[in-house]
Amino acid sequence: MTSLPLPKKDQIALDEQIARDIQAKLDAELLEEQKLARKQEEEANIALIESWENIQATMEADRLLAERLQSKERE
């Protein structure tokens, strides 16, 4: 069983629809990749901020400890 070729006008319309469908799929995949990249960047930024805050807290605790030790040495 062989299929008859479509008239040129119909084939062009079919090809254009297929191209639109492929482009829509590619656009959706790109959008999803961009969303994932933004989420990963946001998570990395949050981790960096948390790390920085931990470092700052440690530095502050060290400073307070050093002040206490110095004040005891003066006594």
PQR file with spaces between the fields and no chain letter, atoms N, CA, C, O and H, PARSE charges and radii, in Angstrom:
ATOM       1  N    MET     1       0.845   -1.173    0.000 -0.4000 1.5000
ATOM       2  CA   MET     1       0.000    0.000    0.000 -0.0000 2.0000
ATOM       3  C    MET     1       0.891    1.236    0.000  0.5500 1.7000
ATOM       4  O    MET     1       1.708    1.423    0.902 -0.5500 1.4000
ATOM       5  N    THR     2       0.733    2.053   -0.985 -0.4000 1.5000
ATOM       6  CA   THR     2       1.528    3.274   -1.085 -0.0000 2.0000
ATOM       7  C    THR     2       0.609    4.460   -0.880  0.5500 1.7000
ATOM       8  O    THR     2      -0.563    4.442   -1.258 -0.5500 1.4000
ATOM       9  H    THR     2       0.070    1.901   -1.718  0.4000 1.0000
ATOM      10  N    SER     3       1.169    5.486   -0.272 -0.4000 1.5000
ATOM      11  CA   SER     3       0.359    6.687   -0.075 -0.0000 2.0000
ATOM      12  C    SER     3       0.654    7.674   -1.193  0.5500 1.7000
ATOM      13  O    SER     3       1.772    7.768   -1.699 -0.5500 1.4000
ATOM      14  H    SER     3       2.120    5.501    0.035  0.4000 1.0000
ATOM      15  N    LEU     4      -0.354    8.379   -1.545 -0.4000 1.5000
ATOM      16  CA   LEU     4      -0.208    9.375   -2.602 -0.0000 2.0000
ATOM      17  C    LEU     4       0.461   10.611   -2.021  0.5500 1.7000
ATOM      18  O    LEU     4       0.194   10.994   -0.882 -0.5500 1.4000
ATOM      19  H    LEU     4      -1.263    8.303   -1.133  0.4000 1.0000
ATOM      20  N    PRO     5       1.327   11.228   -2.807 -0.5600 1.5000
ATOM      21  CA   PRO     5       1.951   12.450   -2.309  0.2800 2.0000
ATOM      22  C    PRO     5       0.892   13.555   -2.151  0.5500 1.7000
ATOM      23  O    PRO     5      -0.078   13.634   -2.905 -0.5500 1.4000
ATOM      24  N    LEU     6       1.121   14.393   -1.147 -0.4000 1.5000
ATOM      25  CA   LEU     6       0.206   15.513   -0.917 -0.0000 2.0000
ATOM      26  C    LEU     6       0.416   16.568   -1.993  0.5500 1.7000
ATOM      27  O    LEU     6       1.514   16.705   -2.532 -0.5500 1.4000
ATOM      28  H    LEU     6       1.908   14.329   -0.535  0.4000 1.0000
ATOM      29  N    PRO     7      -0.619   17.297   -2.296 -0.5600 1.5000
ATOM      30  CA   PRO     7      -0.412   18.445   -3.188  0.2800 2.0000
ATOM      31  C    PRO     7       0.622   19.383   -2.548  0.5500 1.7000
ATOM      32  O    PRO     7       0.726   19.455   -1.323 -0.5500 1.4000
ATOM      33  N    LYS     8       1.375   20.090   -3.377 -0.4000 1.5000
ATOM      34  CA   LYS     8       2.478   20.929   -2.901 -0.0000 2.0000
ATOM      35  C    LYS     8       2.015   21.909   -1.824  0.5500 1.7000
ATOM      36  O    LYS     8       2.708   22.090   -0.823 -0.5500 1.4000
ATOM      37  H    LYS     8       1.291   20.031   -4.371  0.4000 1.0000
ATOM      38  N    LYS     9       0.874   22.533   -2.007 -0.4000 1.5000
ATOM      39  CA   LYS     9       0.346   23.506   -1.049 -0.0000 2.0000
ATOM      40  C    LYS     9       0.102   22.834    0.306  0.5500 1.7000
ATOM      41  O    LYS     9       0.437   23.395    1.349 -0.5500 1.4000
ATOM      42  H    LYS     9       0.311   22.385   -2.820  0.4000 1.0000
ATOM      43  N    ASP    10      -0.479   21.640    0.286 -0.4000 1.5000
ATOM      44  CA   ASP    10      -0.745   20.908    1.527 -0.0000 2.0000
ATOM      45  C    ASP    10       0.559   20.449    2.190  0.5500 1.7000
ATOM      46  O    ASP    10       0.685   20.480    3.414 -0.5500 1.4000
ATOM      47  H    ASP    10      -0.751   21.184   -0.561  0.4000 1.0000
ATOM      48  N    GLN    11       1.516   20.026    1.376 -0.4000 1.5000
ATOM      49  CA   GLN    11       2.812   19.592    1.925 -0.0000 2.0000
ATOM      50  C    GLN    11       3.521   20.759    2.609  0.5500 1.7000
ATOM      51  O    GLN    11       4.111   20.596    3.676 -0.5500 1.4000
ATOM      52  H    GLN    11       1.413   20.001    0.382  0.4000 1.0000
ATOM      53  N    ILE    12       3.459   21.935    1.986 -0.4000 1.5000
ATOM      54  CA   ILE    12       4.081   23.128    2.571 -0.0000 2.0000
ATOM      55  C    ILE    12       3.412   23.458    3.901  0.5500 1.7000
ATOM      56  O    ILE    12       4.093   23.757    4.882 -0.5500 1.4000
ATOM      57  H    ILE    12       2.980   22.067    1.118  0.4000 1.0000
ATOM      58  N    ALA    13       2.094   23.406    3.937 -0.4000 1.5000
ATOM      59  CA   ALA    13       1.364   23.693    5.170 -0.0000 2.0000
ATOM      60  C    ALA    13       1.725   22.677    6.254  0.5500 1.7000
ATOM      61  O    ALA    13       1.911   23.047    7.413 -0.5500 1.4000
ATOM      62  H    ALA    13       1.541   23.163    3.140  0.4000 1.0000
ATOM      63  N    LEU    14       1.824   21.419    5.888 -0.4000 1.5000
ATOM      64  CA   LEU    14       2.191   20.374    6.841 -0.0000 2.0000
ATOM      65  C    LEU    14       3.617   20.599    7.358  0.5500 1.7000
ATOM      66  O    LEU    14       3.867   20.506    8.560 -0.5500 1.4000
ATOM      67  H    LEU    14       1.673   21.119    4.946  0.4000 1.0000
ATOM      68  N    ASP    15       4.536   20.892    6.456 -0.4000 1.5000
ATOM      69  CA   ASP    15       5.921   21.157    6.850 -0.0000 2.0000
ATOM      70  C    ASP    15       6.000   22.362    7.788  0.5500 1.7000
ATOM      71  O    ASP    15       6.741   22.339    8.771 -0.5500 1.4000
ATOM      72  H    ASP    15       4.332   20.968    5.479  0.4000 1.0000
ATOM      73  N    GLU    16       5.241   23.404    7.485 -0.4000 1.5000
ATOM      74  CA   GLU    16       5.242   24.590    8.346 -0.0000 2.0000
ATOM      75  C    GLU    16       4.702   24.265    9.737  0.5500 1.7000
ATOM      76  O    GLU    16       5.223   24.756   10.738 -0.5500 1.4000
ATOM      77  H    GLU    16       4.640   23.422    6.686  0.4000 1.0000
ATOM      78  N    GLN    17       3.661   23.441    9.799 -0.4000 1.5000
ATOM      79  CA   GLN    17       3.103   23.049   11.098 -0.0000 2.0000
ATOM      80  C    GLN    17       4.102   22.223   11.891  0.5500 1.7000
ATOM      81  O    GLN    17       4.257   22.413   13.097 -0.5500 1.4000
ATOM      82  H    GLN    17       3.238   23.042    8.986  0.4000 1.0000
ATOM      83  N    ILE    18       4.774   21.312   11.212 -0.4000 1.5000
ATOM      84  CA   ILE    18       5.792   20.497   11.880 -0.0000 2.0000
ATOM      85  C    ILE    18       6.912   21.396   12.405  0.5500 1.7000
ATOM      86  O    ILE    18       7.380   21.214   13.529 -0.5500 1.4000
ATOM      87  H    ILE    18       4.647   21.158   10.232  0.4000 1.0000
ATOM      88  N    ALA    19       7.338   22.359   11.601 -0.4000 1.5000
ATOM      89  CA   ALA    19       8.390   23.290   12.018 -0.0000 2.0000
ATOM      90  C    ALA    19       7.934   24.099   13.236  0.5500 1.7000
ATOM      91  O    ALA    19       8.719   24.306   14.161 -0.5500 1.4000
ATOM      92  H    ALA    19       6.957   22.508   10.688  0.4000 1.0000
ATOM      93  N    ARG    20       6.678   24.558   13.251 -0.4000 1.5000
ATOM      94  CA   ARG    20       6.148   25.311   14.400 -0.0000 2.0000
ATOM      95  C    ARG    20       6.120   24.433   15.647  0.5500 1.7000
ATOM      96  O    ARG    20       6.461   24.884   16.741 -0.5500 1.4000
ATOM      97  H    ARG    20       6.040   24.389   12.499  0.4000 1.0000
ATOM      98  N    ASP    21       5.714   23.183   15.478 -0.4000 1.5000
ATOM      99  CA   ASP    21       5.665   22.253   16.611 -0.0000 2.0000
ATOM     100  C    ASP    21       7.061   22.008   17.181  0.5500 1.7000
ATOM     101  O    ASP    21       7.253   22.006   18.397 -0.5500 1.4000
ATOM     102  H    ASP    21       5.437   22.816   14.590  0.4000 1.0000
ATOM     103  N    ILE    22       8.025   21.803   16.299 -0.4000 1.5000
ATOM     104  CA   ILE    22       9.403   21.586   16.746 -0.0000 2.0000
ATOM     105  C    ILE    22       9.932   22.826   17.453  0.5500 1.7000
ATOM     106  O    ILE    22      10.572   22.724   18.500 -0.5500 1.4000
ATOM     107  H    ILE    22       7.869   21.804   15.311  0.4000 1.0000
ATOM     108  N    GLN    23       9.664   24.002   16.880 -0.4000 1.5000
ATOM     109  CA   GLN    23      10.129   25.251   17.487 -0.0000 2.0000
ATOM     110  C    GLN    23       9.491   25.459   18.858  0.5500 1.7000
ATOM     111  O    GLN    23      10.163   25.893   19.793 -0.5500 1.4000
ATOM     112  H    GLN    23       9.145   24.086   16.030  0.4000 1.0000
ATOM     113  N    ALA    24       8.208   25.156   18.984 -0.4000 1.5000
ATOM     114  CA   ALA    24       7.525   25.297   20.276 -0.0000 2.0000
ATOM     115  C    ALA    24       8.145   24.360   21.306  0.5500 1.7000
ATOM     116  O    ALA    24       8.312   24.737   22.465 -0.5500 1.4000
ATOM     117  H    ALA    24       7.661   24.803   18.224  0.4000 1.0000
ATOM     118  N    LYS    25       8.485   23.146   20.892 -0.4000 1.5000
ATOM     119  CA   LYS    25       9.111   22.196   21.810 -0.0000 2.0000
ATOM     120  C    LYS    25      10.495   22.691   22.221  0.5500 1.7000
ATOM     121  O    LYS    25      10.852   22.621   23.397 -0.5500 1.4000
ATOM     122  H    LYS    25       8.349   22.840   19.950  0.4000 1.0000
ATOM     123  N    LEU    26      11.265   23.182   21.275 -0.4000 1.5000
ATOM     124  CA   LEU    26      12.592   23.713   21.588 -0.0000 2.0000
ATOM     125  C    LEU    26      12.498   24.918   22.511  0.5500 1.7000
ATOM     126  O    LEU    26      13.286   25.051   23.447 -0.5500 1.4000
ATOM     127  H    LEU    26      10.974   23.238   20.319  0.4000 1.0000
ATOM     128  N    ASP    27      11.536   25.794   22.251 -0.4000 1.5000
ATOM     129  CA   ASP    27      11.338   26.971   23.112 -0.0000 2.0000
ATOM     130  C    ASP    27      10.983   26.552   24.535  0.5500 1.7000
ATOM     131  O    ASP    27      11.485   27.134   25.496 -0.5500 1.4000
ATOM     132  H    ASP    27      10.895   25.686   21.491  0.4000 1.0000
ATOM     133  N    ALA    28      10.124   25.552   24.673 -0.4000 1.5000
ATOM     134  CA   ALA    28       9.729   25.067   26.000 -0.0000 2.0000
ATOM     135  C    ALA    28      10.929   24.453   26.719  0.5500 1.7000
ATOM     136  O    ALA    28      11.105   24.670   27.918 -0.5500 1.4000
ATOM     137  H    ALA    28       9.715   25.080   23.892  0.4000 1.0000
ATOM     138  N    GLU    29      11.751   23.694   26.003 -0.4000 1.5000
ATOM     139  CA   GLU    29      12.939   23.094   26.610 -0.0000 2.0000
ATOM     140  C    GLU    29      13.931   24.173   27.032  0.5500 1.7000
ATOM     141  O    GLU    29      14.534   24.076   28.101 -0.5500 1.4000
ATOM     142  H    GLU    29      11.607   23.518   25.029  0.4000 1.0000
ATOM     143  N    LEU    30      14.104   25.192   26.209 -0.4000 1.5000
ATOM     144  CA   LEU    30      15.013   26.288   26.542 -0.0000 2.0000
ATOM     145  C    LEU    30      14.519   27.023   27.782  0.5500 1.7000
ATOM     146  O    LEU    30      15.304   27.343   28.675 -0.5500 1.4000
ATOM     147  H    LEU    30      13.614   25.271   25.340  0.4000 1.0000
ATOM     148  N    LEU    31      13.233   27.287   27.834 -0.4000 1.5000
ATOM     149  CA   LEU    31      12.648   27.966   28.991 -0.0000 2.0000
ATOM     150  C    LEU    31      12.873   27.140   30.257  0.5500 1.7000
ATOM     151  O    LEU    31      13.221   27.694   31.300 -0.5500 1.4000
ATOM     152  H    LEU    31      12.595   27.028   27.109  0.4000 1.0000
ATOM     153  N    GLU    32      12.683   25.845   30.178 -0.4000 1.5000
ATOM     154  CA   GLU    32      12.880   24.968   31.337 -0.0000 2.0000
ATOM     155  C    GLU    32      14.351   24.971   31.759  0.5500 1.7000
ATOM     156  O    GLU    32      14.651   25.000   32.953 -0.5500 1.4000
ATOM     157  H    GLU    32      12.400   25.395   29.331  0.4000 1.0000
ATOM     158  N    GLU    33      15.262   24.942   30.796 -0.4000 1.5000
ATOM     159  CA   GLU    33      16.691   24.993   31.113 -0.0000 2.0000
ATOM     160  C    GLU    33      17.056   26.313   31.775  0.5500 1.7000
ATOM     161  O    GLU    33      17.860   26.340   32.707 -0.5500 1.4000
ATOM     162  H    GLU    33      15.018   24.918   29.826  0.4000 1.0000
ATOM     163  N    GLN    34      16.469   27.412   31.299 -0.4000 1.5000
ATOM     164  CA   GLN    34      16.739   28.719   31.891 -0.0000 2.0000
ATOM     165  C    GLN    34      16.207   28.787   33.326  0.5500 1.7000
ATOM     166  O    GLN    34      16.863   29.335   34.211 -0.5500 1.4000
ATOM     167  H    GLN    34      15.816   27.391   30.542  0.4000 1.0000
ATOM     168  N    LYS    35      15.019   28.228   33.546 -0.4000 1.5000
ATOM     169  CA   LYS    35      14.460   28.204   34.900 -0.0000 2.0000
ATOM     170  C    LYS    35      15.343   27.391   35.832  0.5500 1.7000
ATOM     171  O    LYS    35      15.579   27.792   36.971 -0.5500 1.4000
ATOM     172  H    LYS    35      14.486   27.783   32.827  0.4000 1.0000
ATOM     173  N    LEU    36      15.834   26.251   35.357 -0.4000 1.5000
ATOM     174  CA   LEU    36      16.705   25.402   36.160 -0.0000 2.0000
ATOM     175  C    LEU    36      18.014   26.132   36.471  0.5500 1.7000
ATOM     176  O    LEU    36      18.508   26.073   37.597 -0.5500 1.4000
ATOM     177  H    LEU    36      15.643   25.925   34.431  0.4000 1.0000
ATOM     178  N    ALA    37      18.569   26.814   35.477 -0.4000 1.5000
ATOM     179  CA   ALA    37      19.815   27.554   35.684 -0.0000 2.0000
ATOM     180  C    ALA    37      19.616   28.667   36.706  0.5500 1.7000
ATOM     181  O    ALA    37      20.477   28.884   37.559 -0.5500 1.4000
ATOM     182  H    ALA    37      18.167   26.862   34.563  0.4000 1.0000
ATOM     183  N    ARG    38      18.479   29.381   36.629 -0.4000 1.5000
ATOM     184  CA   ARG    38      18.192   30.441   37.612 -0.0000 2.0000
ATOM     185  C    ARG    38      18.058   29.856   39.013  0.5500 1.7000
ATOM     186  O    ARG    38      18.557   30.429   39.981 -0.5500 1.4000
ATOM     187  H    ARG    38      17.780   29.205   35.936  0.4000 1.0000
ATOM     188  N    LYS    39      17.382   28.709   39.117 -0.4000 1.5000
ATOM     189  CA   LYS    39      17.206   28.064   40.418 -0.0000 2.0000
ATOM     190  C    LYS    39      18.558   27.638   40.986  0.5500 1.7000
ATOM     191  O    LYS    39      18.826   27.841   42.170 -0.5500 1.4000
ATOM     192  H    LYS    39      16.977   28.243   38.330  0.4000 1.0000
ATOM     193  N    GLN    40      19.404   27.053   40.150 -0.4000 1.5000
ATOM     194  CA   GLN    40      20.726   26.631   40.611 -0.0000 2.0000
ATOM     195  C    GLN    40      21.565   27.831   41.040  0.5500 1.7000
ATOM     196  O    GLN    40      22.288   27.764   42.035 -0.5500 1.4000
ATOM     197  H    GLN    40      19.187   26.889   39.188  0.4000 1.0000
ATOM     198  N    GLU    41      21.469   28.923   40.292 -0.4000 1.5000
ATOM     199  CA   GLU    41      22.210   30.133   40.650 -0.0000 2.0000
ATOM     200  C    GLU    41      21.706   30.699   41.974  0.5500 1.7000
ATOM     201  O    GLU    41      22.491   31.130   42.818 -0.5500 1.4000
ATOM     202  H    GLU    41      20.882   28.977   39.484  0.4000 1.0000
ATOM     203  N    GLU    42      20.386   30.691   42.142 -0.4000 1.5000
ATOM     204  CA   GLU    42      19.796   31.186   43.385 -0.0000 2.0000
ATOM     205  C    GLU    42      20.252   30.317   44.566  0.5500 1.7000
ATOM     206  O    GLU    42      20.602   30.846   45.622 -0.5500 1.4000
ATOM     207  H    GLU    42      19.748   30.341   41.456  0.4000 1.0000
ATOM     208  N    GLU    43      20.251   29.001   44.395 -0.4000 1.5000
ATOM     209  CA   GLU    43      20.695   28.097   45.459 -0.0000 2.0000
ATOM     210  C    GLU    43      22.177   28.317   45.779  0.5500 1.7000
ATOM     211  O    GLU    43      22.573   28.282   46.943 -0.5500 1.4000
ATOM     212  H    GLU    43      19.967   28.571   43.538  0.4000 1.0000
ATOM     213  N    ALA    44      22.983   28.541   44.758 -0.4000 1.5000
ATOM     214  CA   ALA    44      24.412   28.803   44.978 -0.0000 2.0000
ATOM     215  C    ALA    44      24.594   30.113   45.734  0.5500 1.7000
ATOM     216  O    ALA    44      25.435   30.204   46.628 -0.5500 1.4000
ATOM     217  H    ALA    44      22.660   28.570   43.812  0.4000 1.0000
ATOM     218  N    ASN    45      23.809   31.126   45.378 -0.4000 1.5000
ATOM     219  CA   ASN    45      23.893   32.412   46.074 -0.0000 2.0000
ATOM     220  C    ASN    45      23.483   32.269   47.536  0.5500 1.7000
ATOM     221  O    ASN    45      24.119   32.843   48.420 -0.5500 1.4000
ATOM     222  H    ASN    45      23.125   31.052   44.652  0.4000 1.0000
ATOM     223  N    ILE    46      22.427   31.509   47.791 -0.4000 1.5000
ATOM     224  CA   ILE    46      21.972   31.287   49.167 -0.0000 2.0000
ATOM     225  C    ILE    46      23.069   30.581   49.962  0.5500 1.7000
ATOM     226  O    ILE    46      23.356   30.961   51.097 -0.5500 1.4000
ATOM     227  H    ILE    46      21.910   31.043   47.073  0.4000 1.0000
ATOM     228  N    ALA    47      23.678   29.561   49.373 -0.4000 1.5000
ATOM     229  CA   ALA    47      24.755   28.835   50.053 -0.0000 2.0000
ATOM     230  C    ALA    47      25.929   29.760   50.337  0.5500 1.7000
ATOM     231  O    ALA    47      26.533   29.681   51.406 -0.5500 1.4000
ATOM     232  H    ALA    47      23.445   29.252   48.451  0.4000 1.0000
ATOM     233  N    LEU    48      26.258   30.633   49.395 -0.4000 1.5000
ATOM     234  CA   LEU    48      27.356   31.575   49.588 -0.0000 2.0000
ATOM     235  C    LEU    48      27.037   32.555   50.715  0.5500 1.7000
ATOM     236  O    LEU    48      27.894   32.844   51.551 -0.5500 1.4000
ATOM     237  H    LEU    48      25.767   30.697   48.526  0.4000 1.0000
ATOM     238  N    ILE    49      25.816   33.059   50.737 -0.4000 1.5000
ATOM     239  CA   ILE    49      25.406   33.986   51.798 -0.0000 2.0000
ATOM     240  C    ILE    49      25.460   33.295   53.157  0.5500 1.7000
ATOM     241  O    ILE    49      25.953   33.872   54.127 -0.5500 1.4000
ATOM     242  H    ILE    49      25.120   32.824   50.058  0.4000 1.0000
ATOM     243  N    GLU    50      24.957   32.061   53.234 -0.4000 1.5000
ATOM     244  CA   GLU    50      24.991   31.317   54.498 -0.0000 2.0000
ATOM     245  C    GLU    50      26.429   31.090   54.953  0.5500 1.7000
ATOM     246  O    GLU    50      26.737   31.217   56.138 -0.5500 1.4000
ATOM     247  H    GLU    50      24.557   31.592   52.446  0.4000 1.0000
ATOM     248  N    SER    51      27.302   30.757   54.016 -0.4000 1.5000
ATOM     249  CA   SER    51      28.709   30.553   54.341 -0.0000 2.0000
ATOM     250  C    SER    51      29.319   31.855   54.856  0.5500 1.7000
ATOM     251  O    SER    51      30.048   31.851   55.848 -0.5500 1.4000
ATOM     252  H    SER    51      27.052   30.655   53.053  0.4000 1.0000
ATOM     253  N    TRP    52      29.027   32.949   54.197 -0.4000 1.5000
ATOM     254  CA   TRP    52      29.544   34.253   54.606 -0.0000 2.0000
ATOM     255  C    TRP    52      29.030   34.610   56.003  0.5500 1.7000
ATOM     256  O    TRP    52      29.790   35.096   56.841 -0.5500 1.4000
ATOM     257  H    TRP    52      28.435   32.952   53.391  0.4000 1.0000
ATOM     258  N    GLU    53      27.750   34.370   56.249 -0.4000 1.5000
ATOM     259  CA   GLU    53      27.189   34.662   57.565 -0.0000 2.0000
ATOM     260  C    GLU    53      27.849   33.810   58.642  0.5500 1.7000
ATOM     261  O    GLU    53      28.092   34.295   59.747 -0.5500 1.4000
ATOM     262  H    GLU    53      27.133   33.976   55.569  0.4000 1.0000
ATOM     263  N    ASN    54      28.142   32.547   58.339 -0.4000 1.5000
ATOM     264  CA   ASN    54      28.835   31.679   59.301 -0.0000 2.0000
ATOM     265  C    ASN    54      30.237   32.195   59.592  0.5500 1.7000
ATOM     266  O    ASN    54      30.680   32.191   60.741 -0.5500 1.4000
ATOM     267  H    ASN    54      27.944   32.153   57.441  0.4000 1.0000
ATOM     268  N    ILE    55      30.924   32.632   58.566 -0.4000 1.5000
ATOM     269  CA   ILE    55      32.267   33.186   58.746 -0.0000 2.0000
ATOM     270  C    ILE    55      32.196   34.440   59.607  0.5500 1.7000
ATOM     271  O    ILE    55      32.999   34.618   60.522 -0.5500 1.4000
ATOM     272  H    ILE    55      30.564   32.635   57.633  0.4000 1.0000
ATOM     273  N    GLN    56      31.232   35.310   59.312 -0.4000 1.5000
ATOM     274  CA   GLN    56      31.072   36.540   60.090 -0.0000 2.0000
ATOM     275  C    GLN    56      30.775   36.221   61.553  0.5500 1.7000
ATOM     276  O    GLN    56      31.330   36.858   62.448 -0.5500 1.4000
ATOM     277  H    GLN    56      30.579   35.165   58.568  0.4000 1.0000
ATOM     278  N    ALA    57      29.908   35.246   61.804 -0.4000 1.5000
ATOM     279  CA   ALA    57      29.565   34.864   63.175 -0.0000 2.0000
ATOM     280  C    ALA    57      30.787   34.308   63.894  0.5500 1.7000
ATOM     281  O    ALA    57      31.012   34.610   65.066 -0.5500 1.4000
ATOM     282  H    ALA    57      29.457   34.729   61.077  0.4000 1.0000
ATOM     283  N    THR    58      31.574   33.497   63.196 -0.4000 1.5000
ATOM     284  CA   THR    58      32.786   32.947   63.794 -0.0000 2.0000
ATOM     285  C    THR    58      33.781   34.056   64.117  0.5500 1.7000
ATOM     286  O    THR    58      34.396   34.051   65.183 -0.5500 1.4000
ATOM     287  H    THR    58      31.391   33.251   62.244  0.4000 1.0000
ATOM     288  N    MET    59      33.938   34.999   63.207 -0.4000 1.5000
ATOM     289  CA   MET    59      34.849   36.118   63.439 -0.0000 2.0000
ATOM     290  C    MET    59      34.387   36.949   64.634  0.5500 1.7000
ATOM     291  O    MET    59      35.206   37.380   65.446 -0.5500 1.4000
ATOM     292  H    MET    59      33.438   35.003   62.341  0.4000 1.0000
ATOM     293  N    GLU    60      33.089   37.173   64.743 -0.4000 1.5000
ATOM     294  CA   GLU    60      32.554   37.947   65.868 -0.0000 2.0000
ATOM     295  C    GLU    60      32.767   37.198   67.177  0.5500 1.7000
ATOM     296  O    GLU    60      33.133   37.811   68.180 -0.5500 1.4000
ATOM     297  H    GLU    60      32.424   36.823   64.084  0.4000 1.0000
ATOM     298  N    ALA    61      32.548   35.896   67.189 -0.4000 1.5000
ATOM     299  CA   ALA    61      32.775   35.097   68.398 -0.0000 2.0000
ATOM     300  C    ALA    61      34.255   35.134   68.780  0.5500 1.7000
ATOM     301  O    ALA    61      34.590   35.256   69.958 -0.5500 1.4000
ATOM     302  H    ALA    61      32.251   35.398   66.375  0.4000 1.0000
ATOM     303  N    ASP    62      35.132   35.030   67.796 -0.4000 1.5000
ATOM     304  CA   ASP    62      36.573   35.113   68.065 -0.0000 2.0000
ATOM     305  C    ASP    62      36.947   36.479   68.628  0.5500 1.7000
ATOM     306  O    ASP    62      37.752   36.569   69.556 -0.5500 1.4000
ATOM     307  H    ASP    62      34.860   34.931   66.839  0.4000 1.0000
ATOM     308  N    ARG    63      36.374   37.530   68.079 -0.4000 1.5000
ATOM     309  CA   ARG    63      36.658   38.890   68.569 -0.0000 2.0000
ATOM     310  C    ARG    63      36.225   39.040   70.019  0.5500 1.7000
ATOM     311  O    ARG    63      36.967   39.572   70.844 -0.5500 1.4000
ATOM     312  H    ARG    63      35.721   37.457   67.325  0.4000 1.0000
ATOM     313  N    LEU    64      35.014   38.568   70.328 -0.4000 1.5000
ATOM     314  CA   LEU    64      34.518   38.668   71.698 -0.0000 2.0000
ATOM     315  C    LEU    64      35.380   37.855   72.665  0.5500 1.7000
ATOM     316  O    LEU    64      35.658   38.297   73.780 -0.5500 1.4000
ATOM     317  H    LEU    64      34.410   38.135   69.657  0.4000 1.0000
ATOM     318  N    LEU    65      35.797   36.677   72.234 -0.4000 1.5000
ATOM     319  CA   LEU    65      36.660   35.856   73.063 -0.0000 2.0000
ATOM     320  C    LEU    65      37.996   36.547   73.303  0.5500 1.7000
ATOM     321  O    LEU    65      38.501   36.554   74.426 -0.5500 1.4000
ATOM     322  H    LEU    65      35.571   36.319   71.329  0.4000 1.0000
ATOM     323  N    ALA    66      38.561   37.119   72.263 -0.4000 1.5000
ATOM     324  CA   ALA    66      39.828   37.833   72.396 -0.0000 2.0000
ATOM     325  C    ALA    66      39.675   39.014   73.352  0.5500 1.7000
ATOM     326  O    ALA    66      40.570   39.264   74.159 -0.5500 1.4000
ATOM     327  H    ALA    66      38.150   37.113   71.351  0.4000 1.0000
ATOM     328  N    GLU    67      38.568   39.740   73.280 -0.4000 1.5000
ATOM     329  CA   GLU    67      38.329   40.863   74.198 -0.0000 2.0000
ATOM     330  C    GLU    67      38.273   40.368   75.642  0.5500 1.7000
ATOM     331  O    GLU    67      38.857   40.987   76.532 -0.5500 1.4000
ATOM     332  H    GLU    67      37.841   39.536   72.625  0.4000 1.0000
ATOM     333  N    ARG    68      37.574   39.257   75.879 -0.4000 1.5000
ATOM     334  CA   ARG    68      37.472   38.711   77.232 -0.0000 2.0000
ATOM     335  C    ARG    68      38.837   38.280   77.759  0.5500 1.7000
ATOM     336  O    ARG    68      39.192   38.553   78.906 -0.5500 1.4000
ATOM     337  H    ARG    68      37.099   38.755   75.157  0.4000 1.0000
ATOM     338  N    LEU    69      39.591   37.605   76.901 -0.4000 1.5000
ATOM     339  CA   LEU    69      40.916   37.168   77.328 -0.0000 2.0000
ATOM     340  C    LEU    69      41.826   38.364   77.638  0.5500 1.7000
ATOM     341  O    LEU    69      42.577   38.350   78.613 -0.5500 1.4000
ATOM     342  H    LEU    69      39.302   37.383   75.969  0.4000 1.0000
ATOM     343  N    GLN    70      41.746   39.380   76.804 -0.4000 1.5000
ATOM     344  CA   GLN    70      42.570   40.575   77.054 -0.0000 2.0000
ATOM     345  C    GLN    70      42.145   41.249   78.348  0.5500 1.7000
ATOM     346  O    GLN    70      42.992   41.715   79.110 -0.5500 1.4000
ATOM     347  H    GLN    70      41.136   39.391   76.012  0.4000 1.0000
ATOM     348  N    SER    71      40.851   41.305   78.605 -0.4000 1.5000
ATOM     349  CA   SER    71      40.396   41.969   79.833 -0.0000 2.0000
ATOM     350  C    SER    71      40.809   41.158   81.056  0.5500 1.7000
ATOM     351  O    SER    71      41.098   41.747   82.097 -0.5500 1.4000
ATOM     352  H    SER    71      40.163   40.926   77.986  0.4000 1.0000
ATOM     353  N    LYS    72      40.847   39.834   80.972 -0.4000 1.5000
ATOM     354  CA   LYS    72      41.300   39.008   82.090 -0.0000 2.0000
ATOM     355  C    LYS    72      42.801   39.179   82.312  0.5500 1.7000
ATOM     356  O    LYS    72      43.269   39.152   83.450 -0.5500 1.4000
ATOM     357  H    LYS    72      40.612   39.355   80.126  0.4000 1.0000
ATOM     358  N    GLU    73      43.553   39.354   81.228 -0.4000 1.5000
ATOM     359  CA   GLU    73      44.995   39.545   81.355 -0.0000 2.0000
ATOM     360  C    GLU    73      45.314   40.859   82.056  0.5500 1.7000
ATOM     361  O    GLU    73      46.323   40.964   82.752 -0.5500 1.4000
ATOM     362  H    GLU    73      43.172   39.375   80.303  0.4000 1.0000
ATOM     363  N    ARG    74      44.464   41.855   81.876 -0.4000 1.5000
ATOM     364  CA   ARG    74      44.664   43.172   82.489 -0.0000 2.0000
ATOM     365  C    ARG    74      44.368   43.147   83.987  0.5500 1.7000
ATOM     366  O    ARG    74      44.874   43.976   84.743 -0.5500 1.4000
ATOM     367  H    ARG    74      43.644   41.770   81.310  0.4000 1.0000
ATOM     368  N    GLU    75      43.562   42.206   84.396 -0.4000 1.5000
ATOM     369  CA   GLU    75      43.161   42.144   85.820 -0.0000 2.0000
ATOM     370  C    GLU    75      44.269   41.739   86.728  0.5500 1.7000
ATOM     371  O    GLU    75      44.071   41.648   87.940 -0.5500 1.4000
ATOM     372  H    GLU    75      43.151   41.532   83.782  0.4000 1.0000
